[in-house]
Amino acid sequence: MKIIIVGTGISGLTAYHFLHRFLTPIIPDLEIDAYESYSTPSIGIGGTLGLAPNGLYTIKLISEQAHATILSSGFPCAKFEFRNSKGKVLGLMPVGSPERYPGTGGEVMHSRSAIYEEILKVLEGQGARIHYGKTVTAVTPKEEGVEVTFEDGEVKMADLVIGADGIKSTVRRAVFPGVEARFEGLVGVGSTVPYSAIPSSEHPREIPYDYKNTKYSPTVMTHGSNGFFGYSPINPKTGDEGRYQWWSTAESDSESRDLPIEEIERQLLERHKDWVNPQGEKVIESIIRFAIQQHKDSADTDRSKRILVLPNYYMQIMERYHSDDGRILLMGDSAHVMPPHSGQGVSLASEDGYVYARLLAHEIQRTKATETNDYKAALSTAGKYYTEMRKPRNDKIMAVAARAGNMKRNLSWWEEKSRDFFFGLFLRFAPESMHDGTFGYKVDEEVDKFLKTRP
Ligand SMILES: Cc1cc2nc3c(=O)[nH]c(=O)nc-3n(C[C@H](O)[C@H](O)[C@H](O)COP(=O)(O)OP(=O)(O)OC[C@H]3O[C@@H](n4cnc5c(N)ncnc54)[C@H](O)[C@@H]3O)c2cc1C
């Protein structure tokens, strides 16, 4: 059986790992190849993100070592502190403590690249066939298999093609022409800065952050009437080794990522000019000034100091993630674009890979496909089951993320006041259990439960 994976972001890598793990013992002639547009692994590229307990749970299924490294090198933050731009603390939101989600480590703030690198190491260790500098331009179903065409003219055939090629997926276009991700009118801008760039009044009062006994969090989310500004440590270090992430999100007419730094500077300073912390300090303005200077001083090659512009996208809810015959599948952002405010992009992408690999292995065994070398029935049913299991969960999380994004849009005086009141009230009573459906999801147990209801 030949499988082609298009794209090696988090969803492509996890899909590769789990397909390899669950299919190798049952398919003697298994061949999996992954093709990636980037000419080299995307090490050091990208910004930072929150990795949720359910994502950490799935990463632990890939490798206990990767999980332990990610956990110990990121910043665990079981609570977010919400403020308004006038320095009023609206409240604390529980976002996943290690006690509530045992074995996961809880929520961590980290760089996307560090998570990617740990998973990539596992794949390299298992001898994964990843081909860089290979852009797929077309995916065409044929009688004898699925034809994959590359930019350089090469053509390959496969029994199964997995589209893990992100927001602007080429594979999606082959299965669902016309379904495109669209700019949602919000743009995030951010980078990382050293610990010293953050005024000491905002530093963690203790490391590790004692979320159980304090009513503050060093992970701060500030909402204004014209956007949002967040900052958080991304590693458990202080002083020279400590690093913070920051990001500003606001409405924009343009999805261009190539704004001149002077224009980014002007927009950021204008947007956040009177924003203060509870002590009346202009913390946000000082972070912006530091980050802009750092960007201007850095050489183009030092990506860690550059400011990233990330337009946010949304996509209509897909009817399904599989082609009729199950020979073409979508995973991660190609199936369900997750905006950054979902906090679930990496987590759901890795769950997708696990679920599909288990379902396909189950169907191959059930239909005894290896004996006849005919995988059609197994692929068709596994595709349907995959959509059935993943879509309700992903759709729900996408809807929650859309609501979170709306809080970052421009608000009238009245809307701002009611947001502060109702959101503050919500935070006062928000139970820790409110995220259980999302964070408490144990992907292996969910597949077990699902398969018990099937032949
Ligand atoms: C370099 C990079 C940096 C990122 N930084 C952040 C961040 O700072 N914050 C955040 O919230 N999210 C970030 N993301 C997105 C986040 O990682 C994803 O939302 C999430 O992990 C889901 O991943 P995915 O694998 O589905 O898609 P992606 O992570 O987008 O991966 C898709 C992969 O497919 C490749 N690809 C696309 N088209 C083709 C093609 N035609 N042929 C071959 N390969 C193709 C891409 O090069 C990419 O490596 C980043 C993604 C990338 C690729």
The ligand as a Gaussian input file, in Angstrom:
#p B3LYP/6-31G(d) Opt

LIG

0 1
 C        6.262000      27.610000       9.486000
 C        4.962000      27.712000      10.251000
 C        4.869000      28.587000      11.337000
 C        3.689000      28.697000      12.073000
 N        3.622000      29.555000      13.139000
 C        2.480000      29.655000      13.854000
 C        2.361000      30.539000      14.947000
 O        3.289000      31.259000      15.259000
 N        1.215000      30.605000      15.659000
 C        0.143000      29.817000      15.331000
 O       -0.895000      29.878000      15.997000
 N        0.196000      28.952000      14.291000
 C        1.349000      28.877000      13.536000
 N        1.392000      28.034000      12.469000
 C        0.201000      27.242000      12.153000
 C        0.023000      26.074000      13.087000
 O        1.228000      25.350000      13.192000
 C       -1.094000      25.272000      12.475000
 O       -2.294000      26.002000      12.548000
 C       -1.387000      23.948000      13.161000
 O       -0.238000      23.360000      13.665000
 C       -2.050000      22.982000      12.178000
 O       -1.020000      22.544000      11.338000
 P       -1.146000      21.883000       9.924000
 O       -0.074000      20.857000       9.872000
 O       -2.520000      21.458000       9.623000
 O       -0.823000      23.071000       8.909000
 P        0.538000      23.894000       8.718000
 O        1.250000      24.040000       9.979000
 O        0.171000      25.125000       7.974000
 O        1.426000      22.950000       7.786000
 C        1.146000      22.764000       6.416000
 C        2.430000      22.347000       5.722000
 O        2.123000      21.997000       4.387000
 C        3.088000      22.567000       3.514000
 N        2.434000      22.732000       2.218000
 C        1.428000      23.592000       1.889000
 N        1.056000      23.436000       0.621000
 C        1.835000      22.448000       0.109000
 C        1.912000      21.831000      -1.181000
 N        1.101000      22.201000      -2.165000
 N        2.842000      20.858000      -1.368000
 C        3.675000      20.471000      -0.352000
 N        3.622000      21.026000       0.879000
 C        2.722000      22.000000       1.113000
 C        3.454000      23.869000       4.198000
 O        4.719000      24.330000       3.767000
 C        3.455000      23.465000       5.654000
 O        4.699000      22.976000       6.090000
 C        2.548000      27.917000      11.701000
 C        2.645000      27.040000      10.600000
 C        3.841000      26.936000       9.873000
 C        3.922000      25.980000       8.683000

